[in-house]
C-alpha cells in the first residue's frame, strides 16, 4: 500500500464547532441579582420563600420571594444566596426601609402575610460576563412586563397599594376635663395618618408561576385585559372619563 493511499483531504473547520469551543473556554462566574418591584406585593403565607423558574435576558434563573424567621424579626433569603444582601441594602444611601429591604411579614403561623418589595434572582448555573450583562440589561423591562401580568391576573392596580390620607392638625381636637371648670377643646398639633392596607393579591402560587413563565416568554396579556387594567388605574387616580373610555 502506497503512502498516497493514506493521505487525508483537509476539511474546513465548522464555525459552529469553533463557537462552541470558545464558549466552553469562556470564563464563568457565580452571579446573583436583586430586582426592585414597582410596588409591594401583598401575598399569603404560602408565598413565603417561594422559588419559581423564569428566564431573564435569555438567562435561566430562579426567582425567589423572601422568607422570614418564625418570630418575624429576621429576613431569611434562599440558602443558595451567597451575597449578604440584607447588610448591603441596610448600608445603602436613601434606602426606604433599611431594616426590611425585601419586605415585611405580618401575623403568626399560617395567618402570616407577606409584603414583598424585592425579588432575589438566582441563575441556575454560572454565567459568562456577557450573560450577566444580558441579565442586567433585560431586568427592567422584565419587571415592567411582570407588573402588567400581575395587575391583569389579580385585577388590581399595584401602584395603588395603599390608601393613605394625611389630616393636618386643625382637624384634631382634644377635650380636657379640668374638674369643676368647663372643659376646653384644644387644637391638635400633630398629623393624623390613616393608612389602610390593600387586600392580598388574588393569585395562587401556581398562577405566580404562570405569570413568571409568560413574562419570561416576553408575551403580553390580551389587549382587552390591558385596557381593563388601564381603566382601573385611571379610576383610582380620579380620571373617570378616561376610565370609561378605556
N, C-alpha and C positions, 0 to 999 in steps of 0.2 A: 504494500500500500504506500503510495507516494505521499510526501508531505503536503502536496497541493490538495489532496482529498480531505485533509484535516483542517483546512482553512475555514475561518468563521467570518461571515459577512457582517460588518459593523452595523449596528441597529441604532437609530436615533433615539436619544433618551425621551421618555414620556414626560411632558411638562407637568402632568397631574401628579405623577410619582415624585418628581422633584419637589413640588409644592408640599406634598405630604411629609417628605423627608425634612424639609425646612421647618415645618410646623412642629414635628417631633423634637427638633433641636431647639426650638424657641424656649426661652426661659419662662417658667410659670411661677405664679405667686399665690399665696393664700390671700383671699380677698373677702372682706365683709363690707356691708353697706347699711346705711340707715336712711329712710326716706320720711320726710315730714308729710303728714296728712293735711289736707286743706282745712279740715275742721275735725274735732273729736268724734270718734265713732263710739256710740253708746251700745254696748253689747252684753249679752247674758253670760253667765258663768262658764258655759261650755265653750266659749271662745278663748278663755284664758290659756295662754301658751300655745294656741293652735298653730300648727305648721302645715302649709299647703304648697304644692309645686306651682311654679309660674315661669314665665320667660320674659326677660327684660333686655332689650337691645341684642337679641339673639343669644343671650346667656341663660342657661337653665339654672334656676335658683329655687330656694325655698323661702317663702315669705312667712315670717313668724310674728304673731301678736305677743305682746308682753304678758308675763305671768307675775304673780306676787306671792310672798310668803303667806303662811296661814294667818299670821297676825295682820297682814296687810301693810306692814311697816317697811317692807323692802321690795324693790322691783327685782324680779328674777328673769334673766334672759336665758335663751336656749343654751344647753351645755356646749354646743359647738362654737359658740361665740368666744373668741379669744381676746377681743378688744374690750377694755373696761369703758364701755360707752357711758355708763352711769356717771362715773367720775369725770369723764371728758366733757359731757354736757353740763355738769354741775359747775365747771370752771369756765364755761363759755360766756362771753360777754353778752348781755341783753337776752339771756335765756329766760323764757317766760316762766318756767316752773323748774328751777334747778333741782329741787328735791324729787320731782316726779317727771323726768324728761320723756318717758314713754307713755305717760298717762297715769290714771289713778284707779283704785278699786274701792268699791263701797259695799257695805253689808258683810254678812258672815255665811260660811258654808255654801250650800247650793244657791242661796239667795244673793250671792255676790254678783255685782255688776261691774263691768269694765268700761272705762272711758279711755280709749286708745288715741294717742296723738302722733305716734311714730310707729313705723314698721321696721323690723330687723330683716335684712335681706342677706341670705347665706347662699352663695353659689354652690352648686352640687360638687364641683371639682375645682382644682387650681386653675387660674386664668393667666393668659399672657397679658402683657401690658396693653396690647391693642384691645383685647376683650374687656379688660377692666375699663378702658376709656369708653368703649361702646355702652357698657352698663351705665356708666356715669352720665353719658350724653343722652341716653334714652329715658332716664328715670323720671324727669319732669313731665314729659308727655305721657308716660305710662301712668303716673299718678293722676293726671287730669282725666284720662280716659277711665281709670278706676272710679274716680268720683262720679262720673256720668253714669256708669253702670250701677253703682250703689244707689244713687238717687232714683234711677228708673225702677230697679227691682224692689227697693224698700218704699218707693212712693213718698219720698221725703225731700227736704231741702237741707243739705248738710250745713250750708252757710247760715242757717237759722237754727243752730244747735241749741241756743238758749234764748229765753225771753228775759231781757234784763231792762229794768226801768229804775232810774235814779230819781228820787224826790228830794228837792232841796229842803233846807232846814225849816223854812217858814211854814211848811205843811205839817210839821210835827209839833204837837203841843203836849205839855205835861202838866197835870193838875197836882198841886201840892197842898195837902191838908195841914194847916197850921193851928189846929186845935180850935179855940173859940173864934179866931179871926177867919174871915171868909177865905176860901181857897183862892189860888191865883193860877191863871194859865200862863205858862212860860213858853216862849217860842223855842223850838229846838235849834241847836247849833250844828247838829250832825246831819249827815246824808243817810237816808234810809234807802237801802237797795233791796229790791225784790228780784230774786233770781230763781226762776222755775226751770228745773232740768227738763230736757227733752226726753220723750219716751224712748225705750230701747228700739234699735233698728229692727224692723220686721223682716229679718233674714235669718236663715239657719246656717250652721256650719257647711252643709252641703251646698247651699246657694252661694256662700262665700267662695267656696272652691270653684264653682262655675263662673262666678264673676271674675276671679283671677284668671281663669282659663280664657274667657272671652277677651279680657284686657290684654293678655299675652299674645293673642292672635291679632291684635290690632283692630278687632271688629267693633263697630259702633252699634248701639241699640237701634231698633227700628225707628224711623224718623217720627212716626206718630207718638211714640213714647217719649222721645226727646222733647217734642212740642209740649206734651203734658207736663214734663219736668220744668220747662221754661215758664209755663203758666203758673205752676205752684210757686216758683221763685218770684215771679212778678207780683203775685198776690201777696206774698209775705212781706214785700217791701212797699206795699200800698199802690202799686201800678195796676189798678183794677182793669182799666181799659186794655192795657197790654195783655193782661191775663186772659181776658175774654177773647181777644183776637188770636192768641196762641191756642 
